[in-house]
Amino acid sequence: MSTASSPKRFRYTNKQWLAKLSAAIILGFLLTVAVTGLLMDVVFGPVFIFSVQGQFLMWSIAPIWVLILSSCFMFRSGLRAWCYLAAANLAIWPFVWPW
């Protein structure tokens, strides 16, 4: 049996961890703010910050951002992390803040 014809399996590594983490910190935070803003527009409507809905939206930022931070290491490279998170930001922000 020849192993040359079998497809090469990708192994997740911690290479480029700084690029992946910086993408998740910067673009992940912007994506989190956009998601909570969209959630406010679609589900709750205009809310007062001290209301229950406003507090829910404010405190939901942390779990969403942690989810993005913890999943950023699943990208194959730092460049892919930057590209995919930038594309997600470009896709969601026009719905949150229409010009």
MARBA-3410 file (N, C-alpha, C, O; in Angstrom, 1 decimal):
99
0.8,-1.2,0.0,0.0,0.0,0.0,0.9,1.2,0.0,1.8,1.4,0.8 ~ 0.5,2.1,-0.9,1.3,3.3,-1.0,0.6,4.5,-0.2,-0.6,4.7,-0.3 ~ 1.4,5.2,0.6,0.9,6.3,1.4,1.0,7.6,0.6,0.5,8.6,1.0 ~ 1.6,7.6,-0.6,1.7,8.8,-1.4,0.4,9.2,-2.0,0.2,10.4,-2.2 ~ -0.5,8.3,-2.2,-1.8,8.6,-2.8,-2.8,9.1,-1.8,-3.8,9.6,-2.2
-2.6,8.8,-0.6,-3.6,9.2,0.5,-3.5,10.7,0.8,-2.4,11.2,0.8 ~ -4.6,11.3,1.0,-4.6,12.7,1.3,-3.9,13.0,2.6,-4.0,12.3,3.6 ~ -3.2,14.1,2.6,-2.5,14.5,3.8,-3.4,15.1,4.8,-4.3,16.0,4.5 ~ -3.4,14.6,6.0,-4.3,15.0,7.0,-3.7,16.3,7.7,-2.5,16.3,8.0 ~ -4.6,17.2,8.0,-4.2,18.4,8.6,-4.1,18.2,10.1,-5.0,17.6,10.7
-3.1,18.7,10.7,-2.9,18.7,12.2,-3.0,20.1,12.7,-2.3,21.0,12.3 ~ -3.8,20.3,13.7,-3.9,21.6,14.4,-2.7,21.8,15.2,-2.3,20.9,16.0 ~ -2.1,23.0,15.1,-0.9,23.3,15.9,-1.1,24.7,16.5,-2.0,25.4,16.2 ~ -0.1,25.0,17.3,-0.2,26.3,17.9,0.7,27.3,17.2,1.1,28.3,17.8 ~ 1.1,27.0,16.0,1.9,27.9,15.2,1.0,29.2,14.9,-0.2,29.1,14.7
1.6,30.3,14.8,1.0,31.6,14.6,-0.1,31.9,15.6,-1.1,32.5,15.3 ~ 0.1,31.5,16.8,-0.9,31.7,17.9,-1.1,33.2,18.1,-2.2,33.6,18.5 ~ 0.0,34.0,18.0,-0.2,35.5,18.2,-1.1,36.1,17.2,-1.9,37.0,17.5 ~ -0.9,35.7,15.9,-1.8,36.3,14.9,-3.2,35.8,15.0,-4.1,36.6,14.8 ~ -3.4,34.6,15.4,-4.8,34.1,15.6,-5.4,34.8,16.8,-6.6,35.2,16.8
-4.7,34.9,17.9,-5.2,35.6,19.1,-5.5,37.1,18.9,-6.5,37.6,19.3 ~ -4.6,37.7,18.2,-4.8,39.2,17.9,-6.0,39.4,17.0,-6.8,40.4,17.2 ~ -6.2,38.5,16.1,-7.4,38.6,15.3,-8.7,38.4,16.1,-9.7,39.1,15.9 ~ -8.6,37.5,17.0,-9.8,37.2,17.9,-10.0,38.3,18.8,-11.2,38.7,19.1 ~ -9.0,38.9,19.3,-9.1,40.0,20.3,-9.7,41.3,19.6,-10.7,41.8,20.1
-9.1,41.7,18.5,-9.5,42.9,17.8,-10.8,42.7,17.0,-11.8,43.3,17.3 ~ -10.8,41.8,16.0,-12.0,41.6,15.2,-13.1,40.8,15.9,-14.2,41.0,15.6 ~ -12.7,40.0,16.8,-13.7,39.3,17.6,-14.5,40.2,18.5,-15.7,40.0,18.7 ~ -13.8,41.2,19.1,-14.6,42.2,19.9,-15.5,43.0,19.0,-16.7,43.2,19.4 ~ -15.1,43.4,17.9,-16.0,44.1,17.0,-17.1,43.3,16.5,-18.3,43.8,16.4
-16.9,42.0,16.3,-17.9,41.1,15.9,-18.9,40.9,17.0,-20.1,40.8,16.8 ~ -18.4,40.8,18.2,-19.3,40.6,19.4,-20.2,41.8,19.6,-21.4,41.7,19.9 ~ -19.6,43.0,19.4,-20.4,44.2,19.6,-21.5,44.3,18.5,-22.6,44.7,18.7 ~ -21.1,43.9,17.3,-22.1,43.8,16.2,-23.2,42.8,16.4,-24.4,43.1,16.2 ~ -22.9,41.7,16.9,-23.9,40.6,17.2,-24.8,41.1,18.3,-26.0,40.9,18.2
-24.3,41.7,19.4,-25.2,42.2,20.4,-26.1,43.4,19.9,-27.2,43.5,20.3 ~ -25.5,44.2,19.1,-26.3,45.3,18.5,-27.4,44.8,17.6,-28.5,45.3,17.6 ~ -27.1,43.7,16.8,-28.1,43.1,16.0,-29.2,42.5,16.8,-30.4,42.5,16.5 ~ -28.7,41.8,17.9,-29.7,41.2,18.8,-30.6,42.2,19.4,-31.8,42.0,19.6 ~ -30.1,43.4,19.7,-30.9,44.5,20.3,-31.9,44.9,19.3,-33.1,45.2,19.6
-31.4,45.1,18.0,-32.3,45.7,17.0,-33.4,44.7,16.6,-34.6,45.1,16.5 ~ -33.1,43.4,16.5,-34.1,42.4,16.0,-35.0,41.9,17.2,-36.2,41.8,16.9 ~ -34.4,41.6,18.3,-35.2,41.0,19.4,-35.9,42.0,20.3,-37.1,42.0,20.5 ~ -35.1,42.9,20.9,-35.5,43.8,21.9,-36.0,45.2,21.5,-36.9,45.7,22.1 ~ -35.5,45.7,20.4,-35.8,47.1,20.0,-35.0,48.0,20.9,-34.1,47.6,21.5
-35.3,49.3,20.8,-34.6,50.2,21.6,-34.8,50.0,23.1,-35.9,49.9,23.6 ~ -33.7,49.8,23.8,-33.7,49.5,25.3,-32.9,50.5,26.1,-32.0,51.1,25.6 ~ -33.4,50.7,27.3,-32.6,51.6,28.2,-31.5,50.7,28.9,-31.8,49.5,29.2 ~ -30.4,51.2,29.1,-29.2,50.5,29.5,-29.4,49.8,30.9,-28.8,48.8,31.1 ~ -30.2,50.4,31.7,-30.4,49.9,33.1,-31.6,48.9,33.1,-31.9,48.4,34.2
-32.3,48.7,32.0,-33.4,47.7,32.0,-32.8,46.3,32.0,-31.6,46.1,31.8 ~ -33.7,45.3,32.2,-33.3,43.9,32.2,-32.7,43.6,30.8,-31.7,42.8,30.7 ~ -33.4,44.0,29.7,-32.9,43.7,28.4,-31.5,44.3,28.1,-30.7,43.7,27.5 ~ -31.4,45.6,28.6,-30.1,46.2,28.4,-29.0,45.5,29.2,-27.8,45.4,28.7 ~ -29.3,45.1,30.4,-28.3,44.3,31.2,-28.0,43.0,30.5,-26.8,42.5,30.6
-29.0,42.3,30.0,-28.7,41.1,29.3,-27.8,41.3,28.1,-26.9,40.5,27.9 ~ -28.1,42.3,27.3,-27.2,42.6,26.2,-25.8,42.9,26.6,-24.8,42.5,26.0 ~ -25.7,43.7,27.7,-24.3,44.1,28.1,-23.5,42.9,28.7,-22.4,42.7,28.3 ~ -24.2,42.0,29.4,-23.5,40.9,30.0,-23.3,39.7,29.0,-22.6,38.8,29.2 ~ -24.1,39.8,27.9,-23.9,38.7,26.8,-22.6,39.0,26.0,-22.2,38.1,25.2
-22.0,40.1,26.1,-20.8,40.4,25.3,-19.7,39.5,25.7,-19.0,38.9,24.9 ~ -19.5,39.3,27.0,-18.4,38.4,27.5,-18.5,37.0,27.0,-17.5,36.5,26.5 ~ -19.6,36.3,27.2,-19.6,34.9,26.7,-19.4,34.8,25.2,-18.8,33.8,24.7 ~ -20.0,35.7,24.4,-19.8,35.6,23.0,-18.4,35.9,22.6,-17.8,35.2,21.7 ~ -17.7,36.8,23.2,-16.3,37.1,22.9,-15.4,36.0,23.3,-14.5,35.6,22.6
-15.7,35.4,24.5,-14.9,34.2,24.9,-15.1,33.0,23.9,-14.1,32.3,23.7 ~ -16.3,32.9,23.4,-16.5,31.8,22.4,-15.6,32.1,21.2,-15.0,31.1,20.6 ~ -15.6,33.3,20.7,-14.7,33.6,19.6,-13.2,33.5,19.9,-12.5,33.0,19.1 ~ -12.9,33.9,21.1,-11.5,33.8,21.5,-11.0,32.3,21.6,-9.9,32.0,21.2 ~ -11.9,31.5,22.1,-11.5,30.1,22.3,-11.5,29.3,20.9,-10.9,28.3,20.8
-12.3,29.8,20.0,-12.4,29.1,18.7,-11.4,29.6,17.7,-11.3,29.1,16.6 ~ -10.7,30.7,18.0,-9.8,31.3,17.0,-8.6,30.4,16.7,-8.0,30.5,15.7 ~ -8.3,29.4,17.6,-7.2,28.5,17.3,-7.5,27.4,16.4,-6.7,26.6,16.1 ~ -8.8,27.3,16.0,-9.2,26.3,15.0,-8.8,26.7,13.6,-8.9,25.8,12.7 ~ -8.5,27.9,13.4,-8.1,28.4,12.0,-6.8,27.8,11.7,-5.9,27.5,12.6
-6.5,27.5,10.4,-5.3,26.9,10.0,-4.1,27.9,10.1,-3.0,27.4,10.3 ~ -4.4,29.1,9.9,-3.3,30.1,10.0,-3.8,31.4,10.5,-5.0,31.6,10.6 ~ -2.9,32.3,10.9,-3.3,33.6,11.4,-4.0,34.4,10.3,-4.9,35.2,10.6 ~ -3.5,34.3,9.1,-4.1,35.0,8.0,-5.5,34.6,7.7,-6.4,35.5,7.5 ~ -5.8,33.3,7.8,-7.2,32.9,7.7,-8.1,33.4,8.8,-9.2,33.8,8.6
-7.5,33.5,10.0,-8.3,34.0,11.1,-8.7,35.5,10.9,-9.8,35.9,11.1 ~ -7.7,36.3,10.4,-7.9,37.7,10.1,-8.9,37.8,9.0,-9.8,38.6,9.1 ~ -8.8,37.0,7.9,-9.7,37.1,6.8,-11.1,36.7,7.1,-12.1,37.4,6.7 ~ -11.3,35.6,7.8,-12.6,35.1,8.1,-13.3,36.0,9.1,-14.5,36.3,9.0 ~ -12.6,36.5,10.1,-13.3,37.4,11.1,-13.5,38.8,10.4,-14.5,39.4,10.8
-12.7,39.2,9.6,-12.9,40.5,8.8,-14.1,40.3,7.9,-15.0,41.3,7.8 ~ -14.3,39.2,7.2,-15.4,39.0,6.4,-16.7,38.9,7.2,-17.7,39.4,6.8 ~ -16.6,38.3,8.4,-17.8,38.2,9.2,-18.2,39.6,9.7,-19.4,39.9,9.8 ~ -17.2,40.5,10.0,-17.5,41.8,10.4,-18.1,42.6,9.3,-19.1,43.4,9.5 ~ -17.5,42.5,8.1,-18.1,43.2,6.9,-19.5,42.7,6.6,-20.3,43.5,6.0
-19.8,41.5,6.9,-21.1,41.0,6.6,-22.2,41.4,7.6,-23.3,41.6,7.2 ~ -21.8,41.6,8.8,-22.8,41.9,9.9,-23.0,43.4,10.2,-24.1,43.8,10.5 ~ -21.9,44.2,10.0,-22.0,45.6,10.4,-23.0,46.4,9.6,-23.6,47.3,10.1 ~ -23.2,46.1,8.3,-24.2,46.9,7.5,-25.6,46.7,8.1,-26.5,47.6,7.9 ~ -25.9,45.6,8.7,-27.2,45.4,9.3,-27.4,46.1,10.6,-28.5,46.5,11.0
-26.3,46.3,11.3,-26.3,46.9,12.6,-26.3,48.4,12.5,-27.1,49.1,13.1 ~ -25.5,48.9,11.6,-25.3,50.4,11.4,-25.5,50.8,10.0,-24.5,51.0,9.3 ~ -26.7,50.8,9.5,-26.9,51.1,8.1,-26.6,52.6,7.8,-26.9,53.5,8.6 ~ -26.0,52.8,6.7,-25.6,54.2,6.3,-26.8,54.8,5.7,-26.7,56.0,5.3
END
